[in-house]
Amino acid sequence: MILNLPIFLTILRIAAIPLVVLFFYLQMPLTSSTIFGLAGLTDLADGYLARRYNQESRFGAFLDPVADKLLVAVALLLVVEREANPWITLAAIIIISREIIISALREWMAESGQRSKVAVAYIGKVKAVTQIFALIFLLYNQDLWGLPLREVGLVFLLVATILTVVSMLQYLRGAFAKN
């Protein structure tokens, strides 16, 4: 494994997870949500930098989605625990289930030499950004300058959940389409 800047940023994203959890339980929502948001930004940066500077690698391609899924799943679990709301729990179940299904689908398609059928699509990127914003606001869970960020986060979570289902259906359709 060669350690380059994109891989380092991905590792930082994973390392941020315990800090998000720690500050969440220390009841420091600004710190927890800020660390989460910065970690989310590294998701945008690492892929861009890898492509821009020709530093793409098989290890980076493996680690990046793992880091993304861990970060989002942990944040969802924190929000679900605090909210104890069946609708938020359902959204988390849908989002986490989709990630498991699509990861398994990508692995299966790669083994059958058809990985390109389930390559990352634009809607998946929009979904990821929407999830990050939803979770920043839901982790913060307070008004800011009169803006009800929790409610804004809930709207983003709803949109992210819809995009999650739509993108999953697109990936499944692409995987099982006849050539």
BASE-450681 format. One record per residue (C-alpha): residue number from 1; residue in one letter; chain; x negated, y, z negated. Coordinates in pm, 1 decimal, m for minus. Last residue first. Example, Ala and Ser with C-alpha at 12.3 -4.5 7.8 and 13.67 -1.06 7.14 Angstrom:
REM residues 2
+--------+------+--------+----------+----------+----------+
| drenlo | nuse | drenmi |       c1 |       c2 |       c3 |
+--------+------+--------+----------+----------+----------+
|      2 |    S |      A |  m1367.0 |   m106.0 |   m714.0 |
|      1 |    A |      A |  m1230.0 |   m450.0 |   m780.0 |
+--------+------+--------+----------+----------+----------+
//
This chain:
REM residues 179
+--------+------+--------+----------+----------+----------+
| drenlo | nuse | drenmi |       c1 |       c2 |       c3 |
+--------+------+--------+----------+----------+----------+
|    179 |    N |      A |   2697.9 |   m648.6 |   2272.7 |
|    178 |    K |      A |   2981.2 |   m756.4 |   2043.4 |
|    177 |    A |      A |   3032.7 |   m537.9 |   1741.1 |
|    176 |    F |      A |   2975.3 |   m705.7 |   1404.8 |
|    175 |    A |      A |   2695.4 |   m486.4 |   1273.9 |
|    174 |    G |      A |   2833.3 |   m166.3 |   1423.5 |
|    173 |    R |      A |   3178.8 |   m226.3 |   1276.1 |
|    172 |    L |      A |   3024.6 |   m300.4 |    937.2 |
|    171 |    Y |      A |   2812.0 |     14.3 |    951.3 |
|    170 |    Q |      A |   3110.3 |    225.5 |   1055.6 |
|    169 |    L |      A |   3329.9 |     73.8 |    783.3 |
|    168 |    M |      A |   3064.0 |    149.2 |    524.6 |
|    167 |    S |      A |   3034.9 |    506.1 |    652.3 |
|    166 |    V |      A |   3409.8 |    560.9 |    618.3 |
|    165 |    V |      A |   3421.1 |    408.9 |    268.4 |
|    164 |    T |      A |   3127.9 |    613.6 |    140.8 |
|    163 |    L |      A |   3253.8 |    928.1 |    315.2 |
|    162 |    I |      A |   3579.2 |    893.2 |    119.1 |
|    161 |    T |      A |   3384.9 |    841.4 |   m203.4 |
|    160 |    A |      A |   3159.5 |   1138.2 |   m130.3 |
|    159 |    V |      A |   3464.5 |   1359.4 |    m65.8 |
|    158 |    L |      A |   3619.0 |   1251.9 |   m396.8 |
|    157 |    L |      A |   3288.4 |   1302.4 |   m576.3 |
|    156 |    F |      A |   3251.7 |   1649.3 |   m421.0 |
|    155 |    V |      A |   3598.8 |   1737.0 |   m550.2 |
|    154 |    L |      A |   3506.9 |   1601.3 |   m894.5 |
|    153 |    G |      A |   3185.0 |   1801.9 |   m892.5 |
|    152 |    V |      A |   3380.0 |   2120.7 |   m817.6 |
|    151 |    E |      A |   3600.2 |   2032.6 |  m1115.7 |
|    150 |    R |      A |   3294.3 |   1989.0 |  m1336.9 |
|    149 |    L |      A |   3142.0 |   2306.6 |  m1192.9 |
|    148 |    P |      A |   3433.7 |   2527.8 |  m1299.4 |
|    147 |    L |      A |   3275.4 |   2854.3 |  m1181.0 |
|    146 |    G |      A |   3299.2 |   3135.4 |  m1437.2 |
|    145 |    W |      A |   2928.6 |   3212.3 |  m1425.9 |
|    144 |    L |      A |   2860.3 |   2840.2 |  m1479.9 |
|    143 |    D |      A |   3130.0 |   2619.6 |  m1625.1 |
|    142 |    Q |      A |   3011.4 |   2297.5 |  m1778.6 |
|    141 |    N |      A |   2971.0 |   1931.8 |  m1678.6 |
|    140 |    Y |      A |   2599.6 |   1953.4 |  m1591.8 |
|    139 |    L |      A |   2600.1 |   1581.2 |  m1509.3 |
|    138 |    L |      A |   2919.2 |   1628.8 |  m1308.1 |
|    137 |    F |      A |   2777.4 |   1924.1 |  m1112.3 |
|    136 |    I |      A |   2449.7 |   1751.0 |  m1025.8 |
|    135 |    L |      A |   2643.0 |   1429.5 |   m960.4 |
|    134 |    A |      A |   2875.6 |   1582.5 |   m704.6 |
|    133 |    F |      A |   2587.1 |   1764.2 |   m533.4 |
|    132 |    I |      A |   2385.9 |   1441.4 |   m503.7 |
|    131 |    Q |      A |   2687.0 |   1245.4 |   m383.1 |
|    130 |    T |      A |   2754.6 |   1503.7 |   m109.0 |
|    129 |    V |      A |   2390.5 |   1485.2 |      2.2 |
|    128 |    A |      A |   2410.6 |   1104.0 |     22.4 |
|    127 |    K |      A |   2739.9 |   1106.4 |    209.7 |
|    126 |    V |      A |   2602.5 |   1356.0 |    462.8 |
|    125 |    K |      A |   2302.0 |   1127.1 |    515.2 |
|    124 |    G |      A |   2525.2 |    823.7 |    559.7 |
|    123 |    I |      A |   2740.8 |   1017.2 |    807.5 |
|    122 |    Y |      A |   2427.9 |   1083.4 |   1014.3 |
|    121 |    A |      A |   2358.7 |    711.7 |   1053.8 |
|    120 |    V |      A |   2085.5 |    498.1 |    900.2 |
|    119 |    A |      A |   2019.2 |    198.6 |   1125.0 |
|    118 |    V |      A |   2275.1 |    m81.9 |   1104.7 |
|    117 |    K |      A |   2269.2 |   m213.0 |   1462.7 |
|    116 |    S |      A |   1895.7 |   m138.1 |   1478.6 |
|    115 |    R |      A |   1829.2 |   m419.0 |   1231.0 |
|    114 |    Q |      A |   1938.9 |   m683.4 |   1483.2 |
|    113 |    G |      A |   1653.2 |   m932.4 |   1458.0 |
|    112 |    S |      A |   1856.8 |  m1189.9 |   1263.9 |
|    111 |    E |      A |   1654.5 |  m1131.1 |    949.4 |
|    110 |    A |      A |   1695.9 |   m755.7 |    994.1 |
|    109 |    M |      A |   2073.5 |   m797.1 |   1023.8 |
|    108 |    W |      A |   2085.2 |   m994.7 |    698.1 |
|    107 |    E |      A |   1871.9 |   m737.5 |    517.0 |
|    106 |    R |      A |   2080.3 |   m451.1 |    653.0 |
|    105 |    L |      A |   2403.9 |   m626.2 |    551.4 |
|    104 |    A |      A |   2271.1 |   m689.9 |    200.2 |
|    103 |    S |      A |   2181.1 |   m323.4 |    162.0 |
|    102 |    I |      A |   2517.7 |   m224.3 |    311.2 |
|    101 |    I |      A |   2710.8 |   m439.6 |     63.8 |
|    100 |    I |      A |   2507.5 |   m329.2 |   m238.3 |
|     99 |    E |      A |   2538.3 |     39.1 |   m149.5 |
|     98 |    R |      A |   2909.8 |      2.0 |    m79.1 |
|     97 |    S |      A |   2964.4 |   m159.2 |   m417.7 |
|     96 |    I |      A |   2787.1 |    130.3 |   m593.4 |
|     95 |    I |      A |   3002.5 |    391.2 |   m420.5 |
|     94 |    I |      A |   3331.4 |    202.4 |   m460.3 |
|     93 |    I |      A |   3265.9 |    119.0 |   m826.0 |
|     92 |    A |      A |   3165.9 |    478.6 |   m897.9 |
|     91 |    A |      A |   3484.1 |    610.7 |   m734.2 |
|     90 |    L |      A |   3690.6 |    362.0 |   m936.7 |
|     89 |    T |      A |   3520.1 |    474.6 |  m1258.1 |
|     88 |    I |      A |   3594.5 |    837.0 |  m1172.8 |
|     87 |    W |      A |   3958.3 |    744.8 |  m1115.1 |
|     86 |    P |      A |   3977.2 |    532.0 |  m1434.3 |
|     85 |    N |      A |   3843.7 |    813.5 |  m1655.4 |
|     84 |    A |      A |   3608.6 |    733.9 |  m1944.9 |
|     83 |    E |      A |   3435.5 |   1065.9 |  m1869.0 |
|     82 |    R |      A |   3114.0 |   1015.4 |  m2066.7 |
|     81 |    E |      A |   3054.2 |    654.8 |  m1966.2 |
|     80 |    V |      A |   3151.6 |    713.7 |  m1604.7 |
|     79 |    V |      A |   2919.1 |   1015.3 |  m1581.1 |
|     78 |    L |      A |   2623.8 |    818.8 |  m1716.4 |
|     77 |    L |      A |   2701.5 |    523.0 |  m1490.9 |
|     76 |    L |      A |   2721.6 |    750.2 |  m1186.4 |
|     75 |    A |      A |   2382.0 |    901.7 |  m1273.0 |
|     74 |    V |      A |   2229.1 |    554.2 |  m1300.0 |
|     73 |    A |      A |   2382.0 |    443.1 |   m970.1 |
|     72 |    V |      A |   2267.8 |    758.4 |   m787.5 |
|     71 |    L |      A |   1906.1 |    734.0 |   m901.0 |
|     70 |    L |      A |   1885.3 |    359.1 |   m848.6 |
|     69 |    K |      A |   2038.6 |    379.0 |   m500.4 |
|     68 |    D |      A |   1806.6 |    655.4 |   m386.9 |
|     67 |    A |      A |   1494.9 |    486.7 |   m527.0 |
|     66 |    V |      A |   1584.7 |    159.0 |   m354.5 |
|     65 |    P |      A |   1657.5 |    348.2 |    m32.3 |
|     64 |    D |      A |   1307.8 |    502.0 |    m37.5 |
|     63 |    L |      A |   1115.4 |    191.9 |   m149.2 |
|     62 |    F |      A |   1169.3 |    m26.4 |    159.0 |
|     61 |    A |      A |   1104.5 |    237.2 |    426.0 |
|     60 |    G |      A |    810.7 |    360.0 |    217.7 |
|     59 |    F |      A |    666.5 |      8.9 |    204.1 |
|     58 |    R |      A |    716.7 |    m39.5 |    578.2 |
|     57 |    S |      A |    537.9 |    287.2 |    642.5 |
|     56 |    E |      A |    610.9 |    629.3 |    787.3 |
|     55 |    Q |      A |    321.6 |    870.5 |    749.9 |
|     54 |    N |      A |    345.7 |   1031.8 |   1094.5 |
|     53 |    Y |      A |    314.8 |   1382.2 |    949.8 |
|     52 |    R |      A |    663.4 |   1501.8 |   1043.6 |
|     51 |    R |      A |    827.5 |   1159.7 |   1006.9 |
|     50 |    A |      A |    692.9 |   1092.0 |    657.5 |
|     49 |    L |      A |    742.7 |   1454.9 |    557.4 |
|     48 |    Y |      A |   1110.4 |   1451.9 |    659.5 |
|     47 |    G |      A |   1172.6 |   1121.6 |    486.2 |
|     46 |    D |      A |   1005.9 |   1237.4 |    165.7 |
|     45 |    A |      A |   1167.2 |   1581.1 |    157.0 |
|     44 |    L |      A |   1534.9 |   1489.3 |    170.4 |
|     43 |    D |      A |   1500.8 |   1226.2 |    m99.7 |
|     42 |    T |      A |   1273.6 |   1460.8 |   m294.9 |
|     41 |    L |      A |   1568.6 |   1698.1 |   m315.7 |
|     40 |    G |      A |   1764.6 |   1437.2 |   m509.2 |
|     39 |    A |      A |   1485.7 |   1419.9 |   m767.4 |
|     38 |    L |      A |   1509.6 |   1797.1 |   m803.5 |
|     37 |    G |      A |   1885.6 |   1767.4 |   m852.0 |
|     36 |    F |      A |   1850.3 |   1490.4 |  m1111.1 |
|     35 |    I |      A |   1588.1 |   1689.3 |  m1300.3 |
|     34 |    T |      A |   1819.0 |   1991.8 |  m1290.3 |
|     33 |    S |      A |   2121.1 |   1785.8 |  m1400.2 |
|     32 |    S |      A |   1938.0 |   1647.4 |  m1703.4 |
|     31 |    T |      A |   1783.5 |   1982.5 |  m1798.7 |
|     30 |    L |      A |   2111.5 |   2170.3 |  m1769.6 |
|     29 |    P |      A |   2299.3 |   1891.8 |  m1946.8 |
|     28 |    M |      A |   2080.9 |   1884.7 |  m2258.1 |
|     27 |    Q |      A |   2293.0 |   1659.2 |  m2475.0 |
|     26 |    L |      A |   1993.4 |   1456.2 |  m2592.2 |
|     25 |    Y |      A |   2176.2 |   1167.9 |  m2424.7 |
|     24 |    F |      A |   2171.8 |   1339.6 |  m2084.5 |
|     23 |    F |      A |   1814.2 |   1454.0 |  m2146.7 |
|     22 |    L |      A |   1698.5 |   1095.0 |  m2190.0 |
|     21 |    V |      A |   1902.8 |    959.0 |  m1898.2 |
|     20 |    V |      A |   1773.7 |   1218.0 |  m1651.4 |
|     19 |    L |      A |   1422.6 |   1161.7 |  m1787.5 |
|     18 |    P |      A |   1454.1 |    784.7 |  m1743.2 |
|     17 |    I |      A |   1551.7 |    841.3 |  m1377.8 |
|     16 |    A |      A |   1277.9 |   1091.6 |  m1292.5 |
|     15 |    A |      A |   1016.7 |    816.3 |  m1252.4 |
|     14 |    I |      A |   1219.9 |    667.8 |   m965.7 |
|     13 |    R |      A |   1230.3 |   1001.9 |   m786.5 |
|     12 |    L |      A |    859.0 |   1052.2 |   m859.3 |
|     11 |    I |      A |    790.6 |    719.4 |   m685.4 |
|     10 |    T |      A |    977.0 |    847.7 |   m379.3 |
|      9 |    L |      A |    776.1 |   1170.7 |   m387.5 |
|      8 |    F |      A |    452.1 |    969.3 |   m405.1 |
|      7 |    I |      A |    566.9 |    760.0 |   m108.3 |
|      6 |    P |      A |    623.8 |   1076.1 |     97.5 |
|      5 |    L |      A |    290.3 |   1226.4 |    m18.1 |
|      4 |    N |      A |     77.4 |    923.2 |     67.8 |
|      3 |    L |      A |    m18.3 |    618.8 |   m135.7 |
|      2 |    I |      A |   m130.6 |    341.3 |     94.7 |
|      1 |    M |      A |      0.0 |      0.0 |      0.0 |
+--------+------+--------+----------+----------+----------+
//
